[in-house]
Amino acid sequence: TEHARISGHAEQLLVSDLGSVQGTFVNGIPCLREEVFYIMPGDEVFGGGAQLRFSCITKQDETS
C-alpha cells in the first residue's frame, strides 16, 4: 500500500499522507490525511520506517 506522496512543481516539493496507519511527519509535525506540506531544504520527513532529509542541488552545484 502507499504511505505518502511526494511531488514537485514550480521548484517546490510537496508531501501528503495517504491515510497511513503510522502517519507521516514533517519536522516532527504530523501531516493529516490529504493535508499538503511544502518541503524546504533541510526539512525531514518521517513515515513508514523511513527518514528523508531534503537538500537543494542547483545546476551550478552539478557542474562544480
N, CA, C and O atoms as a CHARMM CRD file, in Angstrom:
* protein
*
  256
    1    1 THR  N      0.82700  -1.18600   0.00000 PROA 1      0.00000
    2    1 THR  CA     0.00000   0.00000   0.00000 PROA 1      0.00000
    3    1 THR  C      0.87400   1.25400   0.00000 PROA 1      0.00000
    4    1 THR  O      2.03900   1.20800   0.39500 PROA 1      0.00000
    5    2 GLU  N      0.31800   2.33900  -0.43300 PROA 2      0.00000
    6    2 GLU  CA     1.04500   3.60300  -0.47600 PROA 2      0.00000
    7    2 GLU  C      0.92900   4.31300   0.86500 PROA 2      0.00000
    8    2 GLU  O     -0.12700   4.29100   1.49700 PROA 2      0.00000
    9    3 HSD  N      2.00600   4.93400   1.29100 PROA 3      0.00000
   10    3 HSD  CA     2.05700   5.59900   2.59000 PROA 3      0.00000
   11    3 HSD  C      1.87400   7.11500   2.45200 PROA 3      0.00000
   12    3 HSD  O      1.02500   7.71600   3.10900 PROA 3      0.00000
   13    4 ALA  N      2.68200   7.70700   1.59100 PROA 4      0.00000
   14    4 ALA  CA     2.65100   9.15600   1.39600 PROA 4      0.00000
   15    4 ALA  C      3.02000   9.46500  -0.04800 PROA 4      0.00000
   16    4 ALA  O      3.55400   8.62000  -0.76600 PROA 4      0.00000
   17    5 ARG  N      2.72900  10.67500  -0.45000 PROA 5      0.00000
   18    5 ARG  CA     3.07800  11.10700  -1.80600 PROA 5      0.00000
   19    5 ARG  C      3.98000  12.33100  -1.70100 PROA 5      0.00000
   20    5 ARG  O      3.66700  13.29900  -1.00900 PROA 5      0.00000
   21    6 ILE  N      5.10400  12.26200  -2.40500 PROA 6      0.00000
   22    6 ILE  CA     5.99000  13.41800  -2.53400 PROA 6      0.00000
   23    6 ILE  C      5.95600  13.81500  -3.99500 PROA 6      0.00000
   24    6 ILE  O      6.22900  12.99900  -4.87600 PROA 6      0.00000
   25    7 SER  N      5.62200  15.06700  -4.25000 PROA 7      0.00000
   26    7 SER  CA     5.53400  15.54100  -5.63000 PROA 7      0.00000
   27    7 SER  C      6.17500  16.91800  -5.70300 PROA 7      0.00000
   28    7 SER  O      6.45700  17.54500  -4.68200 PROA 7      0.00000
   29    8 GLY  N      6.39400  17.36400  -6.90300 PROA 8      0.00000
   30    8 GLY  CA     7.02400  18.66300  -7.06200 PROA 8      0.00000
   31    8 GLY  C      6.52000  19.38200  -8.28600 PROA 8      0.00000
   32    8 GLY  O      6.13600  18.76900  -9.28200 PROA 8      0.00000
   33    9 HSD  N      6.52900  20.69700  -8.18800 PROA 9      0.00000
   34    9 HSD  CA     6.19700  21.55000  -9.32100 PROA 9      0.00000
   35    9 HSD  C      6.69900  22.95400  -9.01800 PROA 9      0.00000
   36    9 HSD  O      6.75900  23.36300  -7.85800 PROA 9      0.00000
   37   10 ALA  N      7.05000  23.67300 -10.04000 PROA 10     0.00000
   38   10 ALA  CA     7.49700  25.06600  -9.91000 PROA 10     0.00000
   39   10 ALA  C      8.56900  25.22100  -8.82700 PROA 10     0.00000
   40   10 ALA  O      8.49700  26.12500  -7.99500 PROA 10     0.00000
   41   11 GLU  N      9.55300  24.33600  -8.84900 PROA 11     0.00000
   42   11 GLU  CA    10.69500  24.37800  -7.92900 PROA 11     0.00000
   43   11 GLU  C     10.30900  24.19900  -6.46800 PROA 11     0.00000
   44   11 GLU  O     11.03200  24.65700  -5.58400 PROA 11     0.00000
   45   12 GLN  N      9.17400  23.53600  -6.19300 PROA 12     0.00000
   46   12 GLN  CA     8.76900  23.25100  -4.82400 PROA 12     0.00000
   47   12 GLN  C      8.41600  21.78000  -4.69800 PROA 12     0.00000
   48   12 GLN  O      7.87500  21.17600  -5.62400 PROA 12     0.00000
   49   13 LEU  N      8.73000  21.20600  -3.52800 PROA 13     0.00000
   50   13 LEU  CA     8.33600  19.83900  -3.23100 PROA 13     0.00000
   51   13 LEU  C      7.19500  19.85300  -2.23400 PROA 13     0.00000
   52   13 LEU  O      7.14700  20.69300  -1.33500 PROA 13     0.00000
   53   14 LEU  N      6.27800  18.91300  -2.40200 PROA 14     0.00000
   54   14 LEU  CA     5.11300  18.79000  -1.53400 PROA 14     0.00000
   55   14 LEU  C      5.04100  17.36200  -1.01800 PROA 14     0.00000
   56   14 LEU  O      5.41700  16.42800  -1.72700 PROA 14     0.00000
   57   15 VAL  N      4.55900  17.18100   0.21500 PROA 15     0.00000
   58   15 VAL  CA     4.32400  15.84600   0.75100 PROA 15     0.00000
   59   15 VAL  C      2.91900  15.80600   1.32700 PROA 15     0.00000
   60   15 VAL  O      2.46000  16.77300   1.93500 PROA 15     0.00000
   61   16 SER  N      2.23500  14.67800   1.13200 PROA 16     0.00000
   62   16 SER  CA     0.91900  14.48500   1.73400 PROA 16     0.00000
   63   16 SER  C      0.78800  13.03000   2.15500 PROA 16     0.00000
   64   16 SER  O      1.26000  12.12900   1.46100 PROA 16     0.00000
   65   17 ASP  N      0.14600  12.80800   3.29300 PROA 17     0.00000
   66   17 ASP  CA    -0.10600  11.46100   3.79000 PROA 17     0.00000
   67   17 ASP  C     -1.31000  10.89400   3.05700 PROA 17     0.00000
   68   17 ASP  O     -2.26700  11.61400   2.77400 PROA 17     0.00000
   69   18 LEU  N     -1.26100   9.60800   2.75200 PROA 18     0.00000
   70   18 LEU  CA    -2.34700   8.97100   2.00500 PROA 18     0.00000
   71   18 LEU  C     -3.22400   8.11000   2.89600 PROA 18     0.00000
   72   18 LEU  O     -3.82500   7.14100   2.43300 PROA 18     0.00000
   73   19 GLY  N     -3.30000   8.46400   4.19300 PROA 19     0.00000
   74   19 GLY  CA    -4.13300   7.70500   5.12500 PROA 19     0.00000
   75   19 GLY  C     -3.39100   6.55500   5.77000 PROA 19     0.00000
   76   19 GLY  O     -3.99900   5.54400   6.12200 PROA 19     0.00000
   77   20 SER  N     -2.07700   6.69400   5.93100 PROA 20     0.00000
   78   20 SER  CA    -1.27400   5.62600   6.51600 PROA 20     0.00000
   79   20 SER  C     -1.62600   5.42200   7.98700 PROA 20     0.00000
   80   20 SER  O     -2.11800   6.33100   8.65500 PROA 20     0.00000
   81   21 VAL  N     -1.36500   4.21300   8.47400 PROA 21     0.00000
   82   21 VAL  CA    -1.65500   3.87300   9.86300 PROA 21     0.00000
   83   21 VAL  C     -0.68300   4.57800  10.80700 PROA 21     0.00000
   84   21 VAL  O     -1.09900   5.12400  11.82900 PROA 21     0.00000
   85   22 GLN  N      0.61200   4.57100  10.47300 PROA 22     0.00000
   86   22 GLN  CA     1.62700   5.15400  11.34400 PROA 22     0.00000
   87   22 GLN  C      1.78000   6.65800  11.17400 PROA 22     0.00000
   88   22 GLN  O      2.37800   7.31400  12.02700 PROA 22     0.00000
   89   23 GLY  N      1.26400   7.20600  10.11600 PROA 23     0.00000
   90   23 GLY  CA     1.33300   8.63600   9.87900 PROA 23     0.00000
   91   23 GLY  C      2.60800   9.08000   9.19200 PROA 23     0.00000
   92   23 GLY  O      3.57600   8.32700   9.08700 PROA 23     0.00000
   93   24 THR  N      2.58800  10.30100   8.73200 PROA 24     0.00000
   94   24 THR  CA     3.72500  10.95500   8.09500 PROA 24     0.00000
   95   24 THR  C      3.98800  12.23500   8.87700 PROA 24     0.00000
   96   24 THR  O      3.05300  12.94000   9.26000 PROA 24     0.00000
   97   25 PHE  N      5.27300  12.53600   9.11400 PROA 25     0.00000
   98   25 PHE  CA     5.64500  13.69500   9.91200 PROA 25     0.00000
   99   25 PHE  C      6.65200  14.54000   9.15200 PROA 25     0.00000
  100   25 PHE  O      7.58300  14.00600   8.54900 PROA 25     0.00000
  101   26 VAL  N      6.47400  15.84300   9.17700 PROA 26     0.00000
  102   26 VAL  CA     7.41400  16.79100   8.58100 PROA 26     0.00000
  103   26 VAL  C      7.99900  17.59300   9.73200 PROA 26     0.00000
  104   26 VAL  O      7.29600  18.36000  10.39100 PROA 26     0.00000
  105   27 ASN  N      9.30400  17.40700   9.96700 PROA 27     0.00000
  106   27 ASN  CA     9.97700  18.07200  11.09600 PROA 27     0.00000
  107   27 ASN  C      9.24800  17.80700  12.41000 PROA 27     0.00000
  108   27 ASN  O      9.14700  18.69300  13.25900 PROA 27     0.00000
  109   28 GLY  N      8.74000  16.58200  12.57700 PROA 28     0.00000
  110   28 GLY  CA     8.06900  16.18800  13.80700 PROA 28     0.00000
  111   28 GLY  C      6.60700  16.58400  13.89500 PROA 28     0.00000
  112   28 GLY  O      5.93600  16.23800  14.86800 PROA 28     0.00000
  113   29 ILE  N      6.09700  17.29800  12.90400 PROA 29     0.00000
  114   29 ILE  CA     4.69600  17.73100  12.89900 PROA 29     0.00000
  115   29 ILE  C      3.88600  16.73400  12.07800 PROA 29     0.00000
  116   29 ILE  O      4.22700  16.46400  10.92600 PROA 29     0.00000
  117   30 PRO  N      2.80400  16.17600  12.66000 PROA 30     0.00000
  118   30 PRO  CA     2.01700  15.20100  11.90300 PROA 30     0.00000
  119   30 PRO  C      1.32800  15.83800  10.69500 PROA 30     0.00000
  120   30 PRO  O      0.78500  16.94000  10.77000 PROA 30     0.00000
  121   31 CYS  N      1.37100  15.12300   9.60800 PROA 31     0.00000
  122   31 CYS  CA     0.69900  15.52700   8.37500 PROA 31     0.00000
  123   31 CYS  C     -0.60100  14.72500   8.29600 PROA 31     0.00000
  124   31 CYS  O     -0.57200  13.50700   8.12200 PROA 31     0.00000
  125   32 LEU  N     -1.72200  15.39900   8.42100 PROA 32     0.00000
  126   32 LEU  CA    -3.00900  14.71400   8.39300 PROA 32     0.00000
  127   32 LEU  C     -3.30700  14.20400   6.99100 PROA 32     0.00000
  128   32 LEU  O     -2.74600  14.68900   6.00900 PROA 32     0.00000
  129   33 ARG  N     -4.19100  13.22500   6.91000 PROA 33     0.00000
  130   33 ARG  CA    -4.54200  12.62600   5.61800 PROA 33     0.00000
  131   33 ARG  C     -4.92900  13.71100   4.61100 PROA 33     0.00000
  132   33 ARG  O     -5.77000  14.56800   4.88400 PROA 33     0.00000
  133   34 GLU  N     -4.29100  13.64900   3.44200 PROA 34     0.00000
  134   34 GLU  CA    -4.52000  14.56200   2.31600 PROA 34     0.00000
  135   34 GLU  C     -4.10700  16.01200   2.59000 PROA 34     0.00000
  136   34 GLU  O     -4.30700  16.87100   1.73100 PROA 34     0.00000
  137   35 GLU  N     -3.53700  16.30400   3.76400 PROA 35     0.00000
  138   35 GLU  CA    -3.00200  17.63200   4.03100 PROA 35     0.00000
  139   35 GLU  C     -1.68500  17.77900   3.27800 PROA 35     0.00000
  140   35 GLU  O     -0.92100  16.81800   3.18500 PROA 35     0.00000
  141   36 VAL  N     -1.41100  18.94000   2.74900 PROA 36     0.00000
  142   36 VAL  CA    -0.20800  19.15400   1.95500 PROA 36     0.00000
  143   36 VAL  C      0.78000  20.00200   2.74200 PROA 36     0.00000
  144   36 VAL  O      0.43000  21.06600   3.25400 PROA 36     0.00000
  145   37 PHE  N      2.02000  19.52300   2.83600 PROA 37     0.00000
  146   37 PHE  CA     3.10500  20.27300   3.44300 PROA 37     0.00000
  147   37 PHE  C      4.10000  20.63100   2.34800 PROA 37     0.00000
  148   37 PHE  O      4.42800  19.79600   1.50500 PROA 37     0.00000
  149   38 TYR  N      4.57600  21.86200   2.36100 PROA 38     0.00000
  150   38 TYR  CA     5.66200  22.25400   1.47300 PROA 38     0.00000
  151   38 TYR  C      6.96300  21.85100   2.13900 PROA 38     0.00000
  152   38 TYR  O      7.14500  22.08200   3.33400 PROA 38     0.00000
  153   39 ILE  N      7.87200  21.25100   1.38200 PROA 39     0.00000
  154   39 ILE  CA     9.14700  20.79300   1.90800 PROA 39     0.00000
  155   39 ILE  C     10.22700  21.77600   1.47700 PROA 39     0.00000
  156   39 ILE  O     10.35600  22.10700   0.29800 PROA 39     0.00000
  157   40 MET  N     10.99600  22.23200   2.45400 PROA 40     0.00000
  158   40 MET  CA    12.08700  23.16800   2.21400 PROA 40     0.00000
  159   40 MET  C     13.41600  22.44400   2.42600 PROA 40     0.00000
  160   40 MET  O     13.44400  21.42100   3.11000 PROA 40     0.00000
  161   41 PRO  N     14.52600  22.94600   1.85600 PROA 41     0.00000
  162   41 PRO  CA    15.83000  22.33200   2.10600 PROA 41     0.00000
  163   41 PRO  C     16.10000  22.23800   3.61100 PROA 41     0.00000
  164   41 PRO  O     15.89200  23.20000   4.35100 PROA 41     0.00000
  165   42 GLY  N     16.56100  21.07400   4.04400 PROA 42     0.00000
  166   42 GLY  CA    16.83900  20.82900   5.45100 PROA 42     0.00000
  167   42 GLY  C     15.69200  20.17300   6.19100 PROA 42     0.00000
  168   42 GLY  O     15.88500  19.67800   7.30200 PROA 42     0.00000
  169   43 ASP  N     14.49400  20.15600   5.60300 PROA 43     0.00000
  170   43 ASP  CA    13.34800  19.51500   6.25100 PROA 43     0.00000
  171   43 ASP  C     13.54500  18.00800   6.31400 PROA 43     0.00000
  172   43 ASP  O     14.20400  17.41500   5.45900 PROA 43     0.00000
  173   44 GLU  N     12.96100  17.39700   7.34600 PROA 44     0.00000
  174   44 GLU  CA    12.98800  15.94600   7.49800 PROA 44     0.00000
  175   44 GLU  C     11.56700  15.41500   7.43200 PROA 44     0.00000
  176   44 GLU  O     10.65600  15.95900   8.05600 PROA 44     0.00000
  177   45 VAL  N     11.39200  14.34500   6.66600 PROA 45     0.00000
  178   45 VAL  CA    10.10100  13.68200   6.54400 PROA 45     0.00000
  179   45 VAL  C     10.26600  12.27000   7.08900 PROA 45     0.00000
  180   45 VAL  O     11.16000  11.53400   6.67200 PROA 45     0.00000
  181   46 PHE  N      9.39300  11.89500   8.03000 PROA 46     0.00000
  182   46 PHE  CA     9.39900  10.56300   8.61300 PROA 46     0.00000
  183   46 PHE  C      8.10500   9.86800   8.24300 PROA 46     0.00000
  184   46 PHE  O      7.04100  10.48600   8.24600 PROA 46     0.00000
  185   47 GLY  N      8.19100   8.59100   7.92500 PROA 47     0.00000
  186   47 GLY  CA     6.98700   7.82400   7.65700 PROA 47     0.00000
  187   47 GLY  C      7.31400   6.42800   7.18900 PROA 47     0.00000
  188   47 GLY  O      8.26100   6.22400   6.43000 PROA 47     0.00000
  189   48 GLY  N      6.53200   5.46600   7.64000 PROA 48     0.00000
  190   48 GLY  CA     6.70600   4.08900   7.20700 PROA 48     0.00000
  191   48 GLY  C      8.08300   3.52300   7.51400 PROA 48     0.00000
  192   48 GLY  O      8.59200   2.69100   6.76200 PROA 48     0.00000
  193   49 GLY  N      8.68700   3.96000   8.60100 PROA 49     0.00000
  194   49 GLY  CA    10.01700   3.48300   8.96800 PROA 49     0.00000
  195   49 GLY  C     11.15400   4.15900   8.21500 PROA 49     0.00000
  196   49 GLY  O     12.31500   3.78500   8.38100 PROA 49     0.00000
  197   50 ALA  N     10.83600   5.14600   7.39400 PROA 50     0.00000
  198   50 ALA  CA    11.86500   5.85200   6.61400 PROA 50     0.00000
  199   50 ALA  C     12.03800   7.27600   7.12800 PROA 50     0.00000
  200   50 ALA  O     11.08400   7.91200   7.57500 PROA 50     0.00000
  201   51 GLN  N     13.26100   7.75600   7.05500 PROA 51     0.00000
  202   51 GLN  CA    13.56700   9.14800   7.39100 PROA 51     0.00000
  203   51 GLN  C     14.24400   9.76000   6.18100 PROA 51     0.00000
  204   51 GLN  O     15.26100   9.24700   5.71300 PROA 51     0.00000
  205   52 LEU  N     13.69900  10.84100   5.67300 PROA 52     0.00000
  206   52 LEU  CA    14.24800  11.52100   4.50000 PROA 52     0.00000
  207   52 LEU  C     14.60900  12.94700   4.87900 PROA 52     0.00000
  208   52 LEU  O     13.84400  13.62500   5.56500 PROA 52     0.00000
  209   53 ARG  N     15.78000  13.40600   4.42900 PROA 53     0.00000
  210   53 ARG  CA    16.17100  14.80600   4.62100 PROA 53     0.00000
  211   53 ARG  C     16.39300  15.39400   3.23500 PROA 53     0.00000
  212   53 ARG  O     17.05200  14.78600   2.39100 PROA 53     0.00000
  213   54 PHE  N     15.84100  16.57500   3.00800 PROA 54     0.00000
  214   54 PHE  CA    15.87900  17.18200   1.68800 PROA 54     0.00000
  215   54 PHE  C     16.90300  18.30100   1.61500 PROA 54     0.00000
  216   54 PHE  O     17.06900  19.08400   2.55100 PROA 54     0.00000
  217   55 SER  N     17.58600  18.35500   0.47800 PROA 55     0.00000
  218   55 SER  CA    18.50400  19.45400   0.20500 PROA 55     0.00000
  219   55 SER  C     18.27900  19.90700  -1.22500 PROA 55     0.00000
  220   55 SER  O     17.66600  19.19900  -2.02400 PROA 55     0.00000
  221   56 CYS  N     18.77100  21.07300  -1.53600 PROA 56     0.00000
  222   56 CYS  CA    18.58100  21.65800  -2.86100 PROA 56     0.00000
  223   56 CYS  C     19.90500  21.60400  -3.62200 PROA 56     0.00000
  224   56 CYS  O     20.93600  22.06400  -3.13100 PROA 56     0.00000
  225   57 ILE  N     19.86200  21.04200  -4.81700 PROA 57     0.00000
  226   57 ILE  CA    21.04400  20.99900  -5.67400 PROA 57     0.00000
  227   57 ILE  C     20.72900  21.85800  -6.88600 PROA 57     0.00000
  228   57 ILE  O     19.76900  21.59700  -7.61100 PROA 57     0.00000
  229   58 THR  N     21.53100  22.86900  -7.09800 PROA 58     0.00000
  230   58 THR  CA    21.31100  23.75500  -8.23500 PROA 58     0.00000
  231   58 THR  C     22.15600  23.29700  -9.41400 PROA 58     0.00000
  232   58 THR  O     23.05300  22.47000  -9.25000 PROA 58     0.00000
  233   59 LYS  N     21.88300  23.81800 -10.58400 PROA 59     0.00000
  234   59 LYS  CA    22.67900  23.47600 -11.76200 PROA 59     0.00000
  235   59 LYS  C     24.13800  23.85300 -11.55900 PROA 59     0.00000
  236   59 LYS  O     25.03300  23.15700 -12.03900 PROA 59     0.00000
  237   60 GLN  N     24.38200  24.94200 -10.85500 PROA 60     0.00000
  238   60 GLN  CA    25.75800  25.33600 -10.57000 PROA 60     0.00000
  239   60 GLN  C     26.45000  24.27400  -9.71800 PROA 60     0.00000
  240   60 GLN  O     27.61900  23.96600  -9.95400 PROA 60     0.00000
  241   61 ASP  N     25.74500  23.70400  -8.72400 PROA 61     0.00000
  242   61 ASP  CA    26.30100  22.65200  -7.87900 PROA 61     0.00000
  243   61 ASP  C     26.65700  21.41500  -8.71300 PROA 61     0.00000
  244   61 ASP  O     27.66800  20.76200  -8.45300 PROA 61     0.00000
  245   62 GLU  N     25.82900  21.09400  -9.71200 PROA 62     0.00000
  246   62 GLU  CA    26.04300  19.91000 -10.53000 PROA 62     0.00000
  247   62 GLU  C     27.30500  20.02900 -11.38500 PROA 62     0.00000
  248   62 GLU  O     27.93800  19.01700 -11.68800 PROA 62     0.00000
  249   63 THR  N     27.67500  21.23200 -11.77100 PROA 63     0.00000
  250   63 THR  CA    28.82900  21.39800 -12.66600 PROA 63     0.00000
  251   63 THR  C     30.13400  21.58200 -11.90900 PROA 63     0.00000
  252   63 THR  O     31.19800  21.49700 -12.52000 PROA 63     0.00000
  253   64 SER  N     30.09800  21.83400 -10.58100 PROA 64     0.00000
  254   64 SER  CA    31.33900  22.05200  -9.84100 PROA 64     0.00000
  255   64 SER  C     31.97500  20.75000  -9.44000 PROA 64     0.00000
  256   64 SER  O     33.03200  20.74800  -8.80800 PROA 64     0.00000
